[in-house]
Amino acid sequence: MLKLILSSSVHRLPQTVVPTLRPATLSTSPLHKVLGSLRGGRLFFCSGSGDGADAEAKVVESGSGAEESQTKASSAIVSTNPRPEDYLTVLALPLPHRPLFPGFYMPIYVKDPKLLAALQESRERQAPYAGAFLLKDEPGSDPSVVTGSDADKNVYDLKGKELFNRLHEVGTLAQISSIHGDQVILIGHRRLRIAEMVSEDPLTVKVDHLKDKAFNRDDDIIKATSFEVLSTLRDVLKTSSLWRDQVQTYTKWVRRGRKKKYKRISEEQKMFGEEWHIGDFTQPRLADFGAAISGANKLQCQQVLEELDVYKRLNLTLELVKKEMEISKIQESIAKAIEEKISGEQRRYLLNEQLKAIKKELGLETDDKTALTGKFRERIEPKREKCPPHVLQVIDEELTKLQLLEASSSEFSVTRNYLDWLTALPWGEYSDENFDVTRAQKILDEDHYGLTDVKDRILEFIAVGKLRGTSQGKIICLSGPPGVGKTSIGRSIARALNRKFFRFSVGGLADVAEIKGHRRTYIGAMPGKMVQCLKNVGTANPLVLIDEIDKLGRGHAGDPASALLELLDPEQNANFLDHYLDVPIDLSKVLFVCTANVVEMIPNPLLDRMEVVSIAGYITDEKMHIARDYLEKSTREACGIKPEQVEMTDAALLALIENYCREAGVRNLQKHIEKIYRKIALQLVRQGETIDATIASAQSIEPKNAKVDFDESVQRDETSEEDDKVQIDLPAEQSPCPDNQSTDNEVAKESEEDKETETKTIEKVLIDKPNLNDYVGKPVFHADRIYDQTPTGVVMGLAWTSMGGSTLYIETTLIEEGEGKGALHVTGQLGDVMKESTQIAHTVARAILVEKEPENPFFANSKIHLHVPAGATPKDGPSAGCTMTTSLLSLAMKKPVKKDLAMTGEVTLTGKVLPIGGVKEKTIAARRSEVKTIIFPSANRRDFDELASNVKEGLDVHFVDDYRQIFDLAFGDDLSQNVEN
């Protein structure tokens, strides 16, 4: 027999106690005074003896077949060794989590009322036995994953054959010890195997009782394996407090139920902790004991239960307890590391606190609140004279409150952050402004070409400030298409004025708190953008660029556009109130510059507070200057290319602008120039690598010739070719030549290196119009002009687009002609306004035709189709009315208009010509299409006069206020009525 000494401890499992249970008598076999457990508080190992009032029963010992006499039971617990033939048919109980081993308790819950009633009935009939079988996992599930109440719920739903198919074949004959509600306490006795199903509800099965295979108890291998299991269990109990507490809990059960069968070992026998004598084990019981109390998963435990070979069962159990040993060691190392870390941090904290206390007593350091107060007072002291009195009052009150608050309170953090913001703002601090107009003009011209309107407005601002001796804040809005320099001009303006620069974008902004700040009561509250701006720049008169003001959002957090009304109002922003600071801030000295693409998208009340300066875009000449003076230079430096290594001709640059970059801005032009220079950089690097390889190859092939040339270059006296070679190859200290001759050699080497450098010079890269496609691909744009001479019914108009100006053809053709078939069909993706213009043009054309050719019934009897190419481009606007009318009259009179003529203007039903927009863009488009004659409404004369002379050069422009003047200019022979500009 084998002795096992187990210690007490372990806290990982709940100490479940069933107060009504009594340990059952198993036999007078060596298995006695034994208590075990399974993790989770589900299994309890039972002890028993053969004397006293306890009932003894007949038992078939494992492998031996020896039987002992049976006595009557003296308690409610019946014989613990029922005869196998008495229980060949049993109720099947599913176990969802772990199998029940012989000799262990297990509480289970039975939710099926029929099954519960059957168990109660069996217990009352003094035959309280059932079969406990482990439930198989669902197909596809991971057996290592612990399931919760959902899995139990699924078990309760299984019935009949479905439940039968999910049960493992090998289980345990279990005694029904007690029933409390739906909780049933089972005691395992022996192994069973399911033979067949007898009934479905409740599930009853026919079983075969299993015995262990015969084995030799004195076999050395079995003894050695048993001792190894015992030794491992003892080691686990030494390292794992979980197992010690667990064993101690279960030994209390034995002491409560079987005190006279339990003995405590003497103090001299203690090996560790509080130890208890567990008793003698048989090898089969030892294997079951180790598997039952291990933390193995249910399939591994089921494997031990199904194994009838005692030696194999011991090996399986040994493997499980060895794993427990390793887990215990890992747990111990983790706990030790964490304990060391925590103790180290606690020690450091205590020492720091002691150090603080010592320094405070010695006057070397103050506490946190005193230090914070001192910092805030020191920060505000230089600004005290310039700071407004109401702000100083708030700061002093908050400093007093900070001293009274506990450092651990939430209000302390709020007050500290509030004081941090209040004292960090530049109260009354202004940067020295530049009132030198000439210097400002120079700075603006250095950074941007053109933009005359913007530059003049800034120079006016500086001039007014110089005369007044001080400058006030203004709100300027720069509007124009993308890429014209609206955002970048803001930084140049700040540099010209010698002001700090701050930019923030409001595109998509939907929260008022971003402008006005959050209330301090909110967690994570912060001031608005303007307060953050003043803190960052450190002055009260910065230049603030508010980008994308036409793209303001509106959400559930308010309307930011309305919040900007106070910020951008010169009459209100002198006392701007931020929700976080809750004190007025003077923003009257701040210069606000806003940018927008479409002014119409800005709310009218907000637009009314701003001075709008339109930036129409750049013409080709301006783009050429910008590309040469700014873009090409900066891109070349960014790519590391020297000016002498590359040359881009004017023809190539002009083709790049006309065929690839027609946008009003220069952002796309910059991208294309960067693309060209990147390809040039790659080309130069490849050329350099090729030249290096060529030179290296030449030097390695002809070393002799190199030496001869070297000798000739220093012009020294030669004795023989062999002597020359020897002298050159020798080191300096071994050279037989004189000192002056060595110096000549060094000079010759330098000369040779210079020659190699000249040889390695990379050829200059030339970018011209023919090879431009190699760098930027095929042209994106083509000539707007489709016709050299417009045919009958076709007239060239002028249109404004987001990319600048463009020419637009109006085409009309006759579909069919017949009495009373007069009609007009329109295509070309025209908008509602443009469709109305076609109807107006049709009416005006009929009236003009009646005046000019009364006998011509063309419009009354003709079905006409009017088209505006290209059909894929949406078009809308009223400025095509004059062009449509002219196109219809050209078709009616079968007479084309004058060559190189373009026009634009809105026409009324009476023939009056109304003004249009985009004069500059349309003029540029006409020049690009080589138009010589342009017709504008008379009301646009002022807009045309403001254009640069290079834009108006070479154009014959006519201004009209009635369509009859257009008729004379388009179809007449005399063009002497034009107005020169």
Secondary structure, DSSP 4 states (H G I P E B T S, - for coil): -EEEEEE-B--SS-----TT--PPP--SSSB-S---EETTTTEEE----SSTTS-------TTT---------SSSS--SS--GGGGSEEEEEEESS-PPPTTEEEEEE---HHHHHHHHHHHHTT--EEEEEEBPPPTT--TTSPP-HHHHHHHHH--HHHHHHTB-SEEEEEEEEEEETTEEEEEEEEEEEEEEEEETTTTEEEEEE--PPP--TT-HHHHHHHHHHHHHHHHHHHH-HHHHHHHHHHHHHHHHH-GGG--PPPGGG--SSSEEEEEEE-HHHHHHHHHHHS---HHHHHHHHH---HHHHHHHHHHHHHHHHHHHHHHHHHHHHHHHHHHHHHHHHHHHHHHHHHHHHHTS---HHHHHHHHHHHHHGGGTTTS-HHHHHHHHHHHHHHHHS-TTSHHHHHHHHHHHHHHHS-TT--PPPP--HHHHHHHHHHH-S--HHHHHHHHHHHHHHHHHSS----EEEEE-STTSSHHHHHHHHHHHHT--EEEEE-TT---THHHH---TTSTT----HHHHHHHHH-SSS-EEEEE-GGG---BTTB-HHHHHHHHT-TTTGGGEE-TTT-SEE--TT-EEEEEES-GGGS-HHHHTTSEEEE-----HHHHHHHIIIIIHHHHHHHHT--GGGEEE-HHHHHHHHHHT--SSSSHHHHHHHHHHHHHHHHHHHHHHHHHHHHHHHHHHH-HHHHHHHHHHHTTPPP--HHHHHHHHHS-GGG--S-HHHHHHHHHHHHHHHHHHHHHTPPPPEEE-TTTTHHHH-S-S---S---SS--TTEEEEEEEETTEEEEEEEEEEEEEE-TT--EEEEESSB-HHHHHHHHHHHHHHHHHHHHH-TT--HHHHEEEEEE-S-TTS-B--STTHHHHHHHHHHHHHT-PPPTTEEE--EE-TT-BEE--S-HHHHHHHHHHTT--EEEEEGGGHHHHHTS-HHHHTT-EEEEESBHHHHHHHHH-S--TT----
